[in-house]
C-alpha cells in the first residue's frame, strides 16, 4: 500500500522523537518527514528525511507542505507548563501561532489529517479531582493550560467550519527513557529514574503524596497512531480526547524504584511546580476514547518502572543535581 507523506513538526522533542520513529517503522522511513527548529536528534539520524523548519513562519510552512506533498501533519511543537509560567506571553504566542499556522496550511493545501496534542492542563482547580470526565468544566490555572483549551476550540472550529480532519488527545504526564524531559510539571517522573541509575539521592519538586495522571510513552505513541488511523466516522470528539494511563504519587514511584534499586533515596522539596500540580486532576476518565476508537493502556506502574530501569544506563543517565 502506497502511504501518503507525513510531516512531524517538533520531531526532536520528547514526544516527537519517539512518535517519528514509530511512524517511520509503521509506514516507512521516507514517508515521514521530520521537522524541527533545533538540529536533528541523534535518534532520528539515518531513519528518514529531516527538514529545518520554524512553524512560526507560516509562509515557509505552507511551501514545505506543498513541496513535499504532505497529507498528514503531527504538530508537537509547544512550550510546556513549567517553562511557560516563566514566560507566559511567549508561551501563548508559540503555542497558539504554531497551531493556527498549521491549521491554515492544512486548510489551504488540502492536508487530509492533523494531529495536535492537548493536555490534562486544560483542567483547572474547579474540575473534579478523581475520574475527571471528558466534558468537565475547565478554567485552567496556567498559560499552558489556557493555550491548550483555546487550541481545542480552534481544532473544533476548523473541523466544523472548513472540514479539516484534526484530532487531539489530552496527554497526561509522559515518561520515557529515550528522550529527556522538556520543562513540564511532571518531569520529576523521568528525572527520578536518572537519579536512581546514577546512584544519586533525588530531590523531588513535588510533595510525596501529589497524585497525578501519568503514562508511559509507548502507550501515548500507540494511542496517538490508533486515533489517527481510526475512521473519521468513529471520531465523536473534535476538541480533544481524555486518555488515562497510570495515576501515582512521587512516593509510589519511589517505592517501585527501591524494589529494583535498593539503595535509592529521595527527599521532597516542593517548589512553584507544586502549585501548578495542585490545579490538575488526580485521575481522569477515558470511556469515550475507549468506546470510539478502542483505546486502552498496556503499562502499569510496575511494568513501566521495570522498562525505565532496564533501559537507562549509567552512561546515559543525566545528573539531577543542581
C-alpha positions as CSV (number, residue, x, y, z in Angstrom):
1,X,0.0,0.0,0.0
2,X,1.4,3.4,-1.0
3,X,1.5,5.8,2.0
4,X,0.8,9.5,1.9
5,X,3.5,11.8,3.1
6,X,3.5,12.7,6.8
7,X,5.1,15.8,8.4
8,X,6.0,15.7,12.1
9,X,6.7,19.2,13.4
10,X,8.7,19.3,16.7
11,X,10.1,15.9,15.8
12,X,13.1,16.3,18.0
13,X,11.2,16.9,21.2
14,X,10.2,14.4,23.9
15,X,7.1,13.1,22.2
16,X,8.1,14.0,18.6
17,X,11.2,11.8,18.6
18,X,9.5,8.6,19.6
19,X,6.4,9.3,17.5
20,X,8.5,9.9,14.4
21,X,10.4,6.7,14.9
22,X,7.2,4.8,15.4
23,X,5.6,6.3,12.3
24,X,8.7,5.5,10.2
25,X,8.7,1.9,11.5
26,X,5.0,1.6,10.6
27,X,4.8,3.5,7.3
28,X,8.4,3.6,6.0
29,X,11.3,6.0,6.7
30,X,11.0,8.1,3.5
31,X,7.3,8.6,4.1
32,X,7.7,10.5,7.3
33,X,9.4,14.0,7.1
34,X,10.8,15.1,10.5
35,X,10.9,18.9,11.0
36,X,12.2,20.9,13.9
37,X,13.7,24.3,14.8
38,X,16.5,22.5,16.6
39,X,19.2,20.3,15.0
40,X,18.2,16.8,14.1
41,X,18.1,14.4,17.0
42,X,20.7,11.7,17.1
43,X,18.0,9.1,17.5
44,X,16.4,10.2,14.2
45,X,19.6,10.4,12.1
46,X,19.6,7.9,9.2
47,X,16.0,6.9,9.7
48,X,14.4,9.3,7.2
49,X,14.3,12.9,5.9
50,X,14.9,15.9,8.2
51,X,13.7,19.4,7.5
52,X,14.8,22.5,9.4
53,X,11.6,24.4,10.0
54,X,10.2,27.2,12.1
55,X,6.5,26.6,12.4
56,X,6.0,30.2,13.4
57,X,6.9,31.1,9.8
58,X,3.5,30.4,8.1
59,X,4.7,31.0,4.5
60,X,7.6,28.6,4.7
61,X,5.5,26.0,6.4
62,X,2.9,26.2,3.7
63,X,5.6,26.0,1.0
64,X,7.1,22.9,2.6
65,X,3.8,21.2,3.0
66,X,3.1,21.7,-0.7
67,X,6.6,20.9,-1.9
68,X,6.7,17.5,0.0
69,X,3.1,16.6,-0.8
70,X,2.2,16.3,2.8
71,X,-1.2,14.7,3.6
72,X,-0.9,14.3,7.4
73,X,0.6,16.7,9.9
74,X,1.5,15.9,13.5
75,X,2.2,19.2,15.4
76,X,4.2,18.6,18.6
77,X,6.0,22.0,19.0
78,X,5.0,23.8,22.2
79,X,6.2,25.5,25.4
80,X,5.2,23.3,28.3
81,X,3.7,24.2,31.7
82,X,6.6,24.9,34.0
83,X,8.6,26.7,31.3
84,X,5.5,28.6,30.1
85,X,4.9,30.1,33.6
86,X,8.3,31.7,33.4
87,X,7.5,33.4,30.1
88,X,3.7,33.4,29.8
89,X,3.3,35.8,26.8
90,X,5.9,33.9,24.8
91,X,4.2,30.6,25.7
92,X,0.9,31.9,24.5
93,X,2.3,33.1,21.2
94,X,4.3,30.0,20.5
95,X,1.5,27.6,21.3
96,X,-1.2,29.5,19.5
97,X,0.6,30.7,16.4
98,X,2.1,27.3,15.8
99,X,-1.4,25.7,15.8
100,X,-3.1,28.4,13.8
101,X,-0.3,28.3,11.2
102,X,-0.6,24.5,10.9
103,X,-4.4,24.6,10.7
104,X,-4.3,27.2,7.9
105,X,-1.6,25.3,6.0
106,X,-3.8,22.2,6.3
107,X,-6.9,24.1,5.0
108,X,-5.1,25.8,2.1
109,X,-3.1,22.8,1.0
110,X,-5.9,20.2,1.5
111,X,-4.0,18.2,4.1
112,X,-6.1,15.2,5.0
113,X,-5.4,14.8,8.7
114,X,-3.9,16.9,11.5
115,X,-2.8,15.7,15.0
116,X,-2.3,18.3,17.7
117,X,-1.7,17.3,21.4
118,X,-3.7,18.9,24.2
119,X,-3.1,18.2,27.9
120,X,-4.6,17.5,31.2
121,X,-3.5,21.1,32.0
122,X,-6.8,22.2,30.4
123,X,-8.5,21.1,33.7
124,X,-8.2,23.8,36.4
125,X,-8.8,23.7,40.2
126,X,-12.6,23.6,39.8
127,X,-12.5,20.3,37.8
128,X,-13.2,17.0,39.6
129,X,-10.0,15.7,41.1
130,X,-10.9,12.0,40.8
131,X,-12.0,10.4,37.5
132,X,-12.2,13.8,35.8
133,X,-14.7,13.3,33.0
134,X,-14.4,14.1,29.3
135,X,-16.6,17.1,29.4
136,X,-15.5,18.6,32.8
137,X,-15.8,22.4,33.1
138,X,-12.3,23.9,32.5
139,X,-10.8,27.0,33.9
140,X,-7.0,26.3,33.6
141,X,-4.6,27.9,36.0
142,X,-1.5,28.1,33.7
143,X,-0.9,29.8,30.4
144,X,0.0,26.3,29.0
145,X,-3.5,25.1,30.0
146,X,-5.2,28.2,28.7
147,X,-3.4,27.8,25.3
148,X,-4.4,24.1,25.2
149,X,-8.0,24.8,26.0
150,X,-8.1,27.6,23.4
151,X,-6.4,25.3,20.9
152,X,-9.0,22.6,21.4
153,X,-11.7,25.1,20.4
154,X,-9.7,26.2,17.3
155,X,-9.4,22.5,16.3
156,X,-13.2,22.1,16.7
157,X,-13.8,25.3,14.7
158,X,-11.6,24.3,11.8
159,X,-13.3,20.9,11.6
160,X,-16.8,22.4,11.7
161,X,-16.1,25.4,9.5
162,X,-13.6,24.0,7.0
163,X,-13.8,20.3,7.3
164,X,-10.1,19.9,8.4
165,X,-9.9,16.4,10.0
166,X,-8.0,17.5,13.1
167,X,-7.7,15.1,16.1
168,X,-6.3,15.5,19.6
169,X,-5.5,13.8,22.8
170,X,-5.2,15.3,26.3
171,X,-1.9,13.8,27.3
172,X,-1.2,13.2,30.9
173,X,2.4,13.4,32.2
174,X,4.6,11.3,29.8
175,X,7.5,9.1,30.8
176,X,10.3,7.9,28.5
177,X,13.8,6.6,28.7
178,X,14.7,7.7,25.1
179,X,14.4,11.5,25.5
180,X,14.9,14.0,28.3
181,X,12.0,16.0,29.8
182,X,11.2,19.3,28.2
183,X,10.1,21.7,31.0
184,X,6.8,20.2,32.3
185,X,5.4,19.9,35.8
186,X,5.6,16.1,35.6
187,X,9.3,16.0,34.7
188,X,10.1,14.5,38.1
189,X,8.8,11.2,36.9
190,X,11.6,10.9,34.4
191,X,14.3,12.7,36.5
192,X,13.8,10.3,39.4
193,X,14.9,7.3,37.3
194,X,18.1,9.0,36.1
195,X,19.0,9.8,39.7
196,X,18.4,6.2,40.7
197,X,20.6,4.9,37.9
198,X,23.4,7.3,38.8
199,X,23.3,6.3,42.4
200,X,22.1,9.8,43.5
201,X,19.5,10.8,46.0
202,X,16.7,12.6,44.2
203,X,15.3,15.9,45.4
204,X,11.6,16.0,44.2
205,X,10.0,19.3,43.4
206,X,6.5,17.9,44.2
207,X,5.1,16.6,47.6
208,X,5.4,12.9,48.2
209,X,1.6,12.5,48.1
210,X,0.8,14.5,45.0
211,X,-1.1,12.1,42.7
212,X,-1.2,12.9,39.0
213,X,-2.2,11.2,35.8
214,X,0.8,9.7,34.0
215,X,1.5,7.5,31.0
216,X,4.4,5.5,29.6
217,X,5.5,6.9,26.3
218,X,4.9,3.7,24.4
219,X,1.2,3.8,25.3
220,X,1.0,7.5,24.3
221,X,2.6,6.9,20.9
222,X,0.5,3.9,20.2
223,X,-2.7,5.7,21.3
224,X,-1.8,8.6,19.0
225,X,-1.3,6.4,16.0
226,X,-4.5,4.4,16.7
227,X,-6.5,7.7,16.9
228,X,-5.1,8.9,13.6
229,X,-5.8,5.6,11.9
230,X,-9.4,5.4,13.2
231,X,-12.2,6.0,10.6
232,X,-13.4,9.6,10.7
233,X,-16.9,8.2,11.4
234,X,-15.7,6.9,14.8
235,X,-14.4,10.3,16.0
236,X,-17.0,12.0,18.1
237,X,-14.8,14.4,19.9
238,X,-13.3,17.3,17.9
239,X,-11.8,19.1,20.8
240,X,-9.5,16.5,22.5
241,X,-10.0,13.1,24.0
242,X,-9.2,12.2,27.6
243,X,-6.9,9.1,27.8
244,X,-5.8,7.5,31.1
245,X,-2.7,5.5,31.9
246,X,-1.4,5.3,35.4
247,X,-2.1,7.7,38.3
248,X,0.6,7.7,41.0
249,X,2.4,9.9,43.6
250,X,6.2,10.5,43.8
251,X,6.2,8.2,46.8
252,X,4.6,5.4,44.8
253,X,7.2,5.5,42.0
254,X,10.0,5.9,44.6
255,X,8.8,2.7,46.3
256,X,8.8,0.8,43.0
257,X,12.3,2.0,42.2
258,X,13.5,0.9,45.6
259,X,12.4,-2.6,44.8
260,X,14.8,-2.7,41.9
261,X,17.5,-0.2,43.2
262,X,17.5,-0.9,47.0
263,X,19.9,1.9,47.9
264,X,17.8,4.6,46.2
265,X,16.8,7.6,48.4
266,X,14.5,10.6,47.9
267,X,13.8,13.9,49.6
268,X,10.9,16.3,48.9
269,X,11.4,20.0,48.4
270,X,8.2,21.3,46.7
271,X,8.7,24.4,44.6
272,X,6.4,26.6,42.3
273,X,5.5,23.4,40.3
274,X,3.6,22.1,43.3
275,X,1.1,24.9,42.9
276,X,0.7,24.0,39.2
277,X,0.2,20.3,40.0
278,X,-2.5,21.2,42.7
279,X,-4.7,22.6,39.9
280,X,-4.8,19.3,38.0
281,X,-6.9,16.2,38.5
282,X,-5.5,13.1,40.3
283,X,-7.1,10.8,37.7
284,X,-9.1,11.1,34.5
285,X,-12.0,9.2,32.9
286,X,-11.5,7.9,29.3
287,X,-14.6,5.9,28.4
288,X,-15.2,8.0,25.3
289,X,-11.8,7.2,23.8
290,X,-12.2,3.5,24.7
291,X,-15.7,3.4,23.0
292,X,-14.9,5.5,19.9
293,X,-11.5,4.0,18.8
294,X,-10.6,1.2,21.2
295,X,-8.1,3.0,23.5
296,X,-6.6,1.0,26.4
297,X,-3.2,1.4,28.2
298,X,-0.8,-1.5,28.4
299,X,1.6,-0.3,31.1
300,X,1.0,-0.2,34.8
301,X,3.5,1.4,37.3
302,X,5.5,-1.8,37.9
303,X,5.8,-2.6,34.2
304,X,6.8,1.0,33.4
305,X,9.4,1.1,36.2
306,X,11.0,-2.1,35.0
307,X,11.3,-0.7,31.5
308,X,12.8,2.5,32.7
309,X,15.4,0.9,35.0
310,X,16.3,-1.7,32.3
311,X,17.0,0.9,29.5
312,X,18.6,3.9,31.3
313,X,22.3,3.0,31.5
314,X,24.7,4.8,33.8
315,X,26.4,6.3,30.7
316,X,23.1,7.8,29.5
317,X,21.7,8.9,32.9
318,X,21.7,12.7,33.4
319,X,22.6,14.2,36.7
320,X,19.7,15.7,38.6
321,X,22.0,17.6,41.0
322,X,21.6,21.4,40.6
